Amino acid sequence: MRRHLAAFAAVALLAACGAPDSSGSATQTGGAVPQKPASAVNLNILDVAGNLQLTQGMIDEFVERNKDVVAKVTYSKAPSPELVGKIKAQQGANRVDIDLVLTGVDGLASGIDQGLWIDLLPTYADRVPGMTGYSEGAAAMQKLAGNAGVTITYYPSGPLIEYLPKNVPNPPTTAQALLDYAKANPGAVQYARPSNSGPGRTFLMGLPYLLGDTDPKDPVNGWAKTWAYLKELDKYVTLYPSGTGETMKNLANGSAKIIVSTTGWDINPRVLGTVPKEAKIGTLQGFHWVTDAHYAVVPKGVSTDKQAAVLTLLAWMLTAEQQAKAYDKGYFYPGPAVKDVPLSMAPQESRAAIEEFGRPEYESLIAGNPLEVPLDAKALVEAFGKWDREIGGGKVAK
């Protein structure tokens, strides 16, 4: 009995003081966030957006220079659709061991919808002064994050179509022509499941502008033309890959002739050799950019000491010097979320990659076409659900 009482007391003490972090010290999960942790913390960072390709260099350098704030970082990755279940399970068990999530709009929206994230803003906005220097597009994307997310990288995205000229000498230039091509070439047009693909969801959200739907921001009541188009296109789509990378491989091996793409997904796979360098991109008549961003969010249940470390890290990541690393090898082109970070500031490797594999037409395409923010959290979740139920959920490659 004494052992049981002692165990019960220990559990009660942990519940009151917060679970120990991985460095062994008990930390508070509620209350005001201190300026810095009482002692250096270990951070567990989960990436569900491929963001570490842009930001791991920023984070690693921060840890190297701020040993009094962060002792160690552990990275992990997961598909975006698994994010909500993973976080909810940890919160339900009262043992959250993911301290920072790097996510796209999809994971951000799903987490907001489920109430998973801590509201860091506006309470601690002054801890991340770089947010005041966002570019116009990044500032618009930040509005989607509400009080939960902090925009850390940005790009105009798409939707673009991508193809190999040898396979598609006369690419479609309108949405109807793309549909006609798919009908004449079953299985040749491909895009990945929108809830786990930047190009997939950008295509989904870009169609209402291309087709002239009544309300591009209302997928339930304003997308009649879009849903009809997707249902017709679905007749000629044999499968929907679960992620964008598979569409790139299929373009390269010829099993797909036209895929949906974005600026970053065009440049980076060609840099890496996944897609032949000679691949081309195109836009469809009525094209609007649907912008995209990656966000940092903190799950509810993370200690205030670790929140302090995260805020200090985010302030570092939004400096111009660190943002220049977001050019990477074109993965999220251009990448920086803050203004006045030219390519000339980027590491030599990034400059060389983009100078060779970038496209001069991007500058005029970005300047000459409207920029639209994606759907808000609620509408995006509704759009994903409707696509899964009524369009392609049964054809998603497992």
N, C-alpha and C positions, 0 to 999 in steps of 0.2 A: 504493500500500500504506500509506504514512504517513497519508493521508487516512482510509483505512478504520480504521486503528488508533486514530486520534484520535477518530473518530466512535464507535468501540466504547468507548473510555475515557469519553467524555462520557455515553453511555448508562448505563454502569456507575456513574458518579458520581451520575447522577440516581436510579438505582435504589436506591443506598445512602442518599441524602439526602432522597429524596422528590421528586415532581414539583413544578416551580414552580407557585405559585398564580398567579391572574390578575393580581396586583399585581407579579409578577416575582421574588419572593424564594423561595428553596428552603425547604421546610418538612418536618419529620419526620412520617411517617405512623404511627410506633409510639412506645411509651414513655409516660411519664407526661404528662398534660395540664397545661400551665402555668396559672397563675391568669389570665393574659391573654396574648394573642398578642404576639410580639416586636415586631411592627408591625401597623398596621391591615390587616385582610384584606378581600378581596372575597368575599361569600357568594352562592352560587347556590342558590336555594330553589325546589324543585319542589312544587307543590300538586296532589294527586290526589283531593282531597275537597271542594273548594270552601271550604276553610278560610280562605283569604285574605280572603274576604268578612267574616270575623269578626276576623281578626288582623293584616291588613296595616297598619292604623292603629297598632297596638302596635309593629310592627316598624319602620315608618318613623320613628316618634318616637324609638325607641331609637337608630337610626342617626344621627338629627339630634343627639342628645345625647351620643353616645359615638363620636365620630370617631376616637378613639385605639384603638378596638376593631374597628369595622367601617367601612371606607371607603365601601363601596358594596354594594348588594344588587341582584341580578338575579332577577326572578321568571319562572317558567314554569309551565305547567299541562299536565296529560295525564290521560286516562282511567285509572282505577285498574287495569284489567286489563293495561295496558301497562307498569305500574311495574316488575314483576319483570324482564321482558325488557330494559328500558332499563338498570336498575342492573347486572344480570348482564353485559351487553355491555360496560359501562364497566369493571367489575371484571376481566373476562376480558382486556381490553386493557391492564390496569394503568394506567388513566387515568380516575380518577373525578373528574368535574367537577360533580357534584351534591353539595352539602355538607349540605343539610338537606332532609328530605322531610316534608311535612305530609300526613297520611294518616288515613283512617278505619280501622275495625277490619279491613276487607277487605285493604287494602294492608299494614297492620301484620302480619296473620296470614300472608299469603303470603310476606312478607319474612323473618319468623321461621322459617317452614317451610323456606325456602331458605338460611338462615344469612347474610342480607345485611347485617344491622344491627350496629353497634358496641354492646357492652354498656356503657352509660354508668352504669348502676346495678348494685349499690349504691355503687360506688367513689366516684362524684361526686355522690351525693345531697345532700351538705351544700352543694353549689354552687347548688342550686335549693331554697331553704328553703320556698318557697311550697307545695311538695308536701305538707308537714305540715298544711296548712290545707285540704285537699280536702274537699268535701262528701261525705256518705256514699255517694251514687251514684258520684261521680267516683273516690273511693277504691276502690270495688269494680271500676270499670273499669280503674284503674291496675294491679290484680292481673293482668289479662289481658295487659298489656304485657311481663310478665316483667322482664328487666333492660335491654331495648332501648329501649322507648318512654317518653315523658313525656306524660301527659295534659295537654292545654292548653285544651280546651273540652269541655263535657258537656251532654247533655240526655236527658230520659226517653224521647223518640222516639215509639214507637207499638207495635203497628200500629193505625192508624186507617183508616176508610174516609172518602172525601170525595166529595161529589156536589153538583149544583145542584138545589135543591128543585123548580124548574119541570120538571126532567127526571125526577126520582126523588121523587115526593111521599111515598112510603111506603118508606123505606130499610130494608134488611135489618138485623136485630138479632142474628142468630145466624150461625154459619159455614154451617149447612145452608141458611138462607134466602139467603145470598149465592150459594151454589152454584145454588140454584133460580132465582134471578134471572138468573144467567149463562146457564143452560140455556134460559130463556124469552127471553133477549135476547142471542143470540150476538154476540160482539165488543164488548159493552157494558162488561164488567169488564176492567180492565187494570192490570198492574203491570210495572215494568221489570225487566230482568235483575238478579237479586240481587247478583251479583259487582260490579256497577257502580252500585248504587242503594241508598241508605240505607233508603228505604221498602220497596224490594223485599226486601232481606235481613231487615229487621225483620218483614215479613209472613212470610217463610220461617221465621224463628226463633220467631215468636209463635204460629203455628198449633199446635205441639205442646201448648201450654197451653190454647188454645181447644178443641182436640179431645180432650184428656185422654189424650195419648200416654203410653207407659210410662216413657220417659226423655227429657225435653225437651233434655237436654244430649248425647244420643247419636244423631246423625242416621243412623248406619249401622244400629244395632240397636234403637233406641228410638222410631223415627218411622213405624211402620207405617201409622197412621191419616193422618199428614201426607202421606206420599208417595202414598197412595191418593187422598186428597182433591185433591192437586195434579194428578194424572193425570186425574181426572175433570173438574176445572176446565179443564184444558188443552184438552179437547174443544170448549170454547166460547170460547176465547181465539184471536183471529185473528193477533195478533202481540204480541211483547214488545219494547217500546222498549229501546234500548241504554242509556238514561239516564232519570232521573226527570223532567227538564225537559220531555221529549216527552210524558209522561203528563199533565202540567199543561196543555200546549197542547191536547191532545186532549180534556181535560175541558172546557176553555173553548170549543172549537169544536163540541162535541157528539158527536164521533166516539167518545168514551168517556163512559159515563154514571156509572160508579162506578170510582174509582181508589184504590189503596192510598196512604196518606199518613202523615205524622208531624206533630208540633206545629209544627216549623219549616217544613216544606214546605206546611203549611196556611197559616201566617201570611204568610211572605215573598212568595210569588207573588201574593197578594191585595194586599199593599203595593205591589208593582211593577206591578200591573194585568194580569199574565199570566192570572190567574184572577179571575173576577168576585167582588166583595166579598161578595155574598150566598151564596157557597158555604158548605155546612155540613159538619160532621164527625160521625162516629158511632163507637161501639165495638161489638164483638160480645160476646155473652154468654160469660163465662169469661175476660174480657180481663185479661191481665197486660202491664204495660209491659216492653218489651225495650229496655234503655237503650243509649245510644250515646255515643261520644266521638271526638274528633280527637286525634291524637298527633303528636309530633315525634320523628323517628328520624334517625339519622346513618348513612349507608352506610359499610361497611368500606372503607378506603382514603383516607378524609378525613384531612388532616393534623392533628396535635395542636394547632397554632396555631388552626386553624379550629374544632376541637372546643372549645377554650377560649372562642372568641367565641360559639359556639352556646350553651354552658352559661350564659354571662353574659346572653345574650339571653333564654333560657328563664326565668332568675331574674326578669328584668324583666317578662316576659309573665304570670307568675303572681302579681304584686302585685295587690291589690284594685283599685287605680286603673286598671290596664290591663285587668284581667278585666272590668270594667264595660263596656268597648267590645264585648265578645262578645255583648251583647244585640242588637247590629246592628239590623236591621229584622225581627227575629223569625226569621231563617233557621235558627237552631239553638236555638230557644227552650227554656229561658231562655238558656243559653250558658255562663255562668261555671262553671269547674270548682272554684273555691274558695268556701268558706262566707262568709256575711255580705257579699254584694255585691248589695244590693237594686237594683231598677230605678231608684230615685231617684239612684243614682250614675252611671247611664249618660248618654251625651251626649243633649242635648235632642232631636235628630232620632230617636234610638232610642226615647226615652220617648214621643214623639208617635205614632210608628208603632205601637207595641205598645198604647198606650192606645186607638187607633182600631181596629186590626185584630186584637188579641188576643182571647181568649175567656175570659170569667169562669169558665166551667166547667172550665178547665184546672186551676185550683187544687184543686178537689175531686177531679177525676180523678186527679191526681198523688198526692194524699194518700190516696185511697180505694182504690187498686188496687196489687197487688204489683209491686215493681221487680225485674226479673230481668236479670242480666248476660248478654251474648251468649255464643255458643259460644267456646271457646278456639281458639287458632290452628289446631291440627291438625283439630279437628272442623269448623271453619268452612270450611277448604279442602276437606274431604271433602263437606260439604253443597253447596258451590258446584259441585264437580265432578259430583256426582250429579244436581243440577238441570240442569246443562248437557247431560249425557249422556241423561238419562231423561225430562226434562220439557220444557223449552222451548228448548234450544240451537238447534234447527233453525228456530225461528220468531223469533229475535232480529232486529230491524230493523237493517240494516247502514247 
